[in-house]
Amino acid sequence: MDDYAVDDEQYEEKLKKETLALFLVATYGDGEPTDNAARFYKWFTEGNEREPWLQKLAYGVFGLGNRQYEHFNKIAKVLDEQLSQQGAKRLIEVGLGDDDQCIEDDFAAWRELLWPELDQLLRDEDDENTASTPYTATIPEYRVVIHDHAAMHVEDNYSNRENGKASYDIHHPCRVNVVAQRELHKPESDRSCIHLEFDISGTGITYETGDHVGVYAETCMETVGEAARLLGQSLDLLFSIHTDNDDGTPIGSSLPPPFPGPCTLRTALAQYADVLNPPRKAALIALAAHATEPSEAERLKFLSSPQGKDEYSQWVVGSQRSLLEVMDEFPSAKPPLGVFFAAVAPHLQPRYYSISSSPRYAPNRVHVTCALVYGPTPTGRIHRGVCSTWMKNAVPLEKSNDCSWAPIFIRQSNFKLPADPSIPIIMIGPGTGLAPFRGFLQERMVLNEDGAQLGPSLFFFGCRNRRMDFIYEDELNNFVDQGALSELIIAFSREGPQKEYVQHKMMDKATYLWSLLSKGGYLYVCGDAKGMARDVHRTLHTIVQEQESVDSSKAESIVKKLQMEGRYLRDVW
C-alpha cells in the first residue's frame, strides 16, 4: 500500500476514483498491520469522522493470519468493516486465511466465490448471454540470461555507506559487519542461544529501544549444494533473471521483482531462495509441469488438487517436508531456473528479532539474542533454522578481519518504555523474550546515571535451569545492583519437582503487581504468542478478577482498557 500513494492526501484522492479494489492484508504480532500497510491502515481507520464517501467502490478483502494468535486476521476484519461503513459495496464476505492450516486452500475457496461477482460486475451489456471464462493459472517464469565469468564483474548489491539520503528498509537493507558473537548457554546445556552484535557506525542507521531488526541471513552451504544437485545445475553458473522479453516487452505474468544479478547459482540459492520450508501447492503445480516421469507428475498434481487436500496436509505440512525433500522424492522434476525462482522457491524472507540493546547505551551497535532452531522433523530430517544457524556460525570482527556480515534494516515498534521514567513497569519475558527488556534495562541504567527518578520495576524471567540456560545472569544481577531494576523474579521450570513458569510467579506477586498497574504502571510481555503470552494473559485476567473482586466479564473489560490505553503491550511471535 505504500506504493499506492506518496502521502495521506493522495490516498483519498486516488481511492475516490476507484470503482473496484481487492485488498490482501496480513496481520502479524499483536494484531498489527505489516510495514507496507501501516501508513494506509492508520490513515484509513483513524479517519472515522468522514461521511460515507466511497459509494463508487466495490471491494473484497482477503486476510492472511494464523488462528493460534489472539488477534486472528484483525487487520482484514477492521478494514472490511471500515470500507463498508465508509460507503463501499462489499462484493464478497471477508476471506480469513489461516496459516495454521492451509492458507492456499482458504484463498482458493475465497477466489472461487469472487470470480462470479467479478464476472457480473465487469461484463458489458453485450456480454449478458456469454458464458464465463474459466480461470486457469499460468506458471510464472523469469527470462534467464547466462553470463560468461570471464567477461563479467559481479558487484556486491548492498550498500553500507552513509550518503545523507540513507533510508534502509526491507527492500533496501544495509550491509553491516558482525563485531561480537558469543554463546549464552552454559556448557551443560543441550541447546544453544547466541548473543550477536552488528556494527552500525557510519551507516546512518538509527534505532530506538524496543525496535526490531530484520536480518537477511544466508542458507548454509550444505543445503545450497543439495539444492543445486536437485536442480542439476553447477553452483558456479553465472546468470541473471528478468521480467521482460528480449525485446523489452513485459513477460505478462505476475512475477515478483527479480533479485539483483548477475550472480552465481551459489549466491542465488544462499541469499534469495527459501528451500527449507514446506512448498506451497503452487510450487507443486510448477514441479508437476516439469516432471518427465508421468507417475511423478500425476502425484504432484494430485497433492496440489482439492481432492489431495488431506494428503497434502499430512504428507507435506504435517510431516514438515521441506521443498528440497519434496524435490528429492520427485527426481524427474527439474524445473528450469526461471521457473524455480519465480514459481517454486519463494523469496527468502528476513528474520525479525527484538533488539536487545538500547541506543543510549550502545549507539553504534544493534544487539540480537537468538535461540538456535535445530531439531528433528517427523521425517527424520534435522531442521536447521536459516538465520539462527547463520548466527551460530558467524565469525565476529573481534576474532577475524574476514568477519561475517549481513544485510539488515530496522523495523519500528510500539513496544516502548513510558516517556516518564518514574512510572512503574512490569516486564515478563522468559527465554529470548528477555531481549527487549535487556534494552529497557540498559536505558534505565543510563537514565539512572544521569540522575533521572526511576519508578519501581519488576522483571519476571523464566528458563529451565540456572546451571544451563540462565542467559545474561551477571548482567541482570548488575541491573538490580545499579538500581535499574527493582526486583528480578525467576521461574526455573526444570529445577523443582513441579514445573514453574512465569505465570506462577505472577500469581505469587499478584497483590503488588496489581497495585503497580493501578498506579498507572505499564505491563510488557515478550515471547511465544501461542503458549506463554496466552497463559500470561489468562493469569492477568485472574489477578484482575481476584484483586478487584469482579466477575470474568468485568475483568476482561479492565484488561482491554489497559490495552487501549497502551499500558499492556506485547511483543510476541
N, C-alpha and C positions, 0 to 999 in steps of 0.2 A: 504493500500500500504506500510505502514511502515514494516509490517511483511514480505513483499516480498524480501526485501534486507536490509542488515545491513548498507550499505553505498552507495554513488552515483556510485562508480565503479561497484558495484555488480548489480545495476540496468541495466547498459549497458551490462555487461557480460551475465546476465540471459535473458534479452529481445532479444538479438541477436539470442538466441537458440530457442525462442518460434515460433511456427507456427500458433497458434490460441490464441487469447486473447479477453476476453469480459471485458469492463470497465464500472462499475456502479459508477458514481461520482455525488456528491451533490454540490450545490453552496449555500453558506449562506452569511448573512450580506451584505457587499457592493461588491459582486462579488468575494468572496474568497473561496478557497478550504477548506474542512473540515480538522481537525487536522491530521488525519491519511493519508491524501493525500497531505498535504502541501509540504513535502520534495520532493516527487516524482514529483509533478507538477512544483515546482521551478526548479528542475534539468532538466526535460524534455523540458519545454518551454523556458528555458534560453540557451539551447544548440543549438541555431539556426545555428551555423557555421558548423554543421555536414553536410556532404554529405548524400544523401539518403542511409540508412543502414539497413532498416527493410523490405527488399524485400521479406523475407521468411514469414512475419507475415500477417495473415488475422485477421481482428478485427471488433468489433462492440462496440459502445458506447451508453449507456443509461444515461441520466441526470435526476437528481432529483432536482426540483426547484419550484418556485412559480411565476406565471406571474405578480403578483402585485409588484414585486421587479424590479428595473431598469435593473439589470444585470441578466435577466432571463436565467438560465442554462448556464451562461458564461463558467464555467469550462468544461462542456461537449462539448460545441461548439469549444472551443480553442483546447482541447485535440484531438477531431476528426480531426480538420484541420491539427494540427501538425503531427499526426500519418500518415495522407495521404501524407503530404509534405516530411516526412522522409522515404517514400518508401513503407509503409504498404498498404495492399489491403483492402479497405472498403467493408465488407460483406453486410452491410445494412445501410441505412441512419440513422444518429444520432437520437436517441429517446429523445424527450423533455417532460419528466414527469412534470405535473403541479399540485402541491399540493393544488392549489386554487380550483381545480375541483376534479377529482378523479384520483390520480396518479396510482392506481392499474389498472384502465382501460387503461391508457396510456401504462403501462408496458405490459399488456396482448396483446394489439394491436401490439406493437413492437416485443414481443416474438413470436407471430404467424407468423410474416414476417421472423423472424430469423430461425425458425425450417427448412423450406425447404432449406435455404442456408447452414445450418449445415449438413443437410442430404446429399446434393450434395458433400460437402467438405469431409465428414468423411466416405462416402461409399467406400468399396473396389470395384475393378472391378467385382468381383464375385457377388456383391450385385446389379448390374446395373438394373436387372429386378425385384428386390424385392420391394414390397410396403413399404412405410414409416411406421414406428411405431408411432401410435398416442400417443400424450403426455397426461399423466394423473398424476395429482399431488397427492402425498400421504400426509396424515395429520401427521405432526411431533408429536412425543410423547416421553417424557423422561421416563426412568425407575425410579419408585418411591420406596424408601425403608422407611417403617415406623419404628420408633425407640421408645424404652421404655424410658420414662423420668427418671426413677429411675437409669437406667444404663448409662445415658449419661451426660456429662458435656458440655454444649453449650458455646462456646467461642465467644467473640467479634471478628469480622473479620477485623476490621480496626485498623491500627497502627497510633500512633502519636509520635513515638519515633524517634529521630534523631539518625541514626546509621552510619553516614559517607557515606552511599550509598543511602540515601533517594532520591527517584525520583518519585514524585507523579504526576499522570496523570488521565485521565478519567477512566482507568482500575484499577488504584491503588490510590484511594483518601486517604486523611489523616483525621483522626477524630480530630476535634477541638471543643472547647467549645465556646458558646455564652457568651460574657462577658458584653455586653451592648445592650439594646434594648429600643427604645422609639418611641412614636407616633409623627409624624411631622406635621400632620394637626391640626388645631385649633378645639376646641370642637364644633364650629358651623358647621363644615364640615360634609356632609353626606357620605364622602368617607374616605379612610384611606391610609396612606403612612408610612412605617416603616423604621427607621434607626436602623441598626443592626451591631454589631462588633464581628468578630471572633478573638480569641486569637491564634496567630501562633507562639508564643515564644517557643523555644526549639524543633520545628518540623523540621527545615531545609527548610521550605517553604520561598521562596523569591518572590517578585513581583516588577513590575515597574509601575509607574504612567500610567494609560490608559489601563492596562491589564484587563482581565475578570476573574471572579471567577465562577467556576462550583460548584453548590451545590446540593447534593443528600438529598432531604427532605423526610420526611415520610408522607404518606397519613394519614389523620385524622382517629381516631378510629371509629367514627360513620360510615364512608364509609367502613372501613375494616370489621366491624361487618356485614354490609349489604352484602358484597361480600361473606363472609363465609356462611351466611344464604342461599344465592342463590346457592352456591355450595353444600349445605347440609353437611357441614363439621364443626368440632369443631375448634375454634381458638387455642386451646391448643395442637392440633395434632402436633407431632414432626416427621419431615420427612426430607429426602434428595432426590435430583434429580440427575440422572446420564445419560451420553450419551453412555454408553456401556451396553451390556447384562451381565447377571450374570457371564458368563464365561470369561468376559473381552473383547469379540469381540465388535467392534463398532456397534451401532444400525443401521447405514446406512443412515438414513435420514439426511437432512441438518439441524442440530439442533444448535441454538445459544448456546454459552457457558453457563453452568448452574450457578446459583447463589450459594454462599457458603452455606454449610449445615453441619450437621443437624440444622434445625431451626424450630420454631413453625410456624403454618399457619398464626398466627397473624403477626409475623415478616416478613414472605414472602410477604404477601399482603400489608403490610405497606411500606416496603423498596424496593421491586423488581417488583411489578405488576402495570401497568398503567391501571386503571379500569374506569377512568373518561373521557377519550377521546372517540369519536365515533369509533366503531370497524371497522376494515378493512374487506374486503369481505372474505379474507382467514379465518378470525375468525368466520364468519357466516357459512362457509362451515364446519368448525370443530364442531360448535354448532349443525348444522343440523345432522351430523353423530351420535350425542349422544342424540338427541331428541327422547323420547319414544312415543310422541304423533305424529302420521303421519301428521296431518294437520300443526303442527308447523314445522316439518322437511321440508315439501314442501314449506312453506312460506319462511323459511330461505334459502333454495336452490334457490328459485326464486329471492330473494333480492341480492344474490351473483352472479346471472347469467347475461349474456349480455342482455337478454330480460328484466331483472328487473333493468337495469341501471338507468332509470329515477326515479323509485320508491326508489331505494337505495339513490340516490342523494337528494331526497326530504325528505323521512321518516327518514333516518339515519343522513346524513351530514347536510342538510338544517335545520333540527329540532335540531341539536346538541345533538342527543341522545347518552348518554354515554353507554359504554359496560354494565354497571350494569342495566341501564334502558332497554336495549335490552334483557338481560337475564331475567329480571323481566317480560317482555312481553311473553317470551317463557319458562315458568317454568319447562317444562319437559326436557329441555336441560341442563343436569347437567354433564358436561364433567369430566372425572377423572382428578386428579391433574396433572398428567404427560402431558395430552393434554392441560389443561388450561394454564399452564405456558409455554408450547412450542408453542402452535398454537393459543390460544385465547387472552390472555392478553399480550401485548408487554411488554418488559422490561421497567421499569420506568427510564426515562432519566434525566440527571442532568439539572437544570435550570441555565442559564448563566446570570450574572449581571456585568455591567460595574463597576469596583471597584471605590468607591467614596472617596478614601484616597490616600495619597502619602507615600511611604516608608521613604522618608526623614523626614516626619512629624510624621508618625505612623509606625515605622519599625516592631513592634510586633503585629500589628492588620491589619485586612482586613475589611474595612467598606463597607456596602451594603445599597443602597437606593431602597426600593421596594414598589411599589404600590399594594395594596390589590386587587386581582382579585375576585370579588364577584358580582353576579347578576343573574337575571332570564334568562333561555333559552326559546326558543319557546314552549317547552312542559310544562313550568311552574316550572321545576326543578330549584333550586338555585344552580348555579355552583360556587364552591369554588376552586380557584387555589391551587394546591397542595403545592407549595413552599411558596407562599405569605401567605396562611393560616397558614402554619407552622411558618413562621416568625412572624406573628401577635400574635401567641400564645406562642412564645418562651419565656422561663424563663431565664434571664441572670444571670451570676455568681454574679453580684453585688446585686442581690435580693435573691439568694438561692445557697447553695453549690451543691444542686441537680439540676444543671442547664441543659439547653438544649444543645445538641451537634449535629454536622452533619459532614459527610464525605465531604471534599472539595478538589479542586485542582485548579491550576492557568492555564489559557489559555492565551498565549501571544497575543498581539495585535500590529498593526501598528499605532495605534492611539496615537501618541507621540508628546510631545512638541518639538519645534525646539531645536537643540543642543546649539544654541546661544540664550540666553535668551533676547538679545536686539532686536531680530526680532519681529515685531508686530504680535499679534494674535487676531483673531475674533472667539468667541465661541457662538454657537447657540444651546440651549438645553432647551426647555420647559418641565415642569413637572419633571419626573425622568430622563429625558435627561440631567439634571443638573449633574448627578452622576460623570462622569469622570472629569468634569470641576471643581468640588469641589477638586478633587485630584490635578488637574493642579494648582489651586489657592493656595492650601496648599504648593505645591512645590515652586511656585513663592514667597510665603511669606518667606519660609526658605532661598531661594536664595537671596532675598532682605535683610534679616537679616545678611546674610554672606557677604554683600557688592557687590553683582552682579549688573550690569547695566541692568535694565529691560526695554524692549521696551513697546510701547503702547499696551493696551489690552482692548477689548470690550467684554462684555457678554450680549447676548440677551436671557433673561429668560421669560418664559410665564407661567401663571397659571390663574385660574378662578377669584379669588377674594382675595385681600390681607388679609381679615379677616378670610379666611378659609384654603387656600392651598398654601400660600406663604412659601414654605419649606426653611429651613436654612436662614431665613431672617436676623437674627442678624449676622450670620457668613458672609453672602455676604456683608453686610454693613461694617463689620470689615475688609474684604479683601480690600475694597475701602479705608478705613481709614488708613490701614497699607501700602498702596501703591502697593499691589499685583495685584490689578485690577484698571485700569484707569477709566472705566465707566461701570456702571450697567444700562442696558436699559430693562425695564419690560413691557410686554404686559399683561394686565388684560382683559381676554376675556368676563367676565360677569359683569363688573362694569359700563360701559357706555351704551348709547343707541345702539351703534354699537359694534359687536364682533370685538375685536382687537387681532391679533395674531403676532407672532414674525416676520413673513414676512412683515407685515405692518410697523413695527418698522425699519426693514432693509431698506425699501424704504425711510423712514424719514431720515436715516443716509447714504443714497446711496453715496453721494459725498465723505464723509470721509471714508466710508467702502472701496470704490474702490481705494482711494488714499493709504490706508494701504496695500491693496493687490498689488497695482502697485509698491510699495516699497519693494516687496519680502515677504510680510506678509503671514501668514497661516490662512486658514479658516477651522473651525471644526464644524461639525453638529452631534448631537446625539439625538436619539429618534425614533419615529414611522416612518417606511420606507414608508408605503402606503399613509399616509396623509401629515404630517408635512414636512418630508425630501423632498418629491416630490414638495411641494409648495415652500419650500426654494430654491430648485434647479431652479425652474421656475423664482423665484424672482431674484436670482443671474444672470440668463440669461438676464432678463430685465434690471438690473442695468448695466451689461456689455454693452448691446446694446445702452443704453442711454448715459452712461458716455464716451464710446469710439466712439459714433456716427457711428455704424456699423450695417449691416443687421443681421438677425436672424442666418443665417448660419455661419457668421464670429464670432458672439458672442458665438455660441456653440463650435466652434473650440478653442476659447480663454479659455472657461471653461474646455474643455477637456485637454488643455495644463496645466492648473492648477492641474488637477487630475494626469496627467502623471508625473508632477514634484513633486508630493507628497505634494502639498501645499493646496489641497482641500480634506480633509479627513472626512470620515463619519463612525460613529459607530451607525448602525441602526438595527432595528428588526421589 
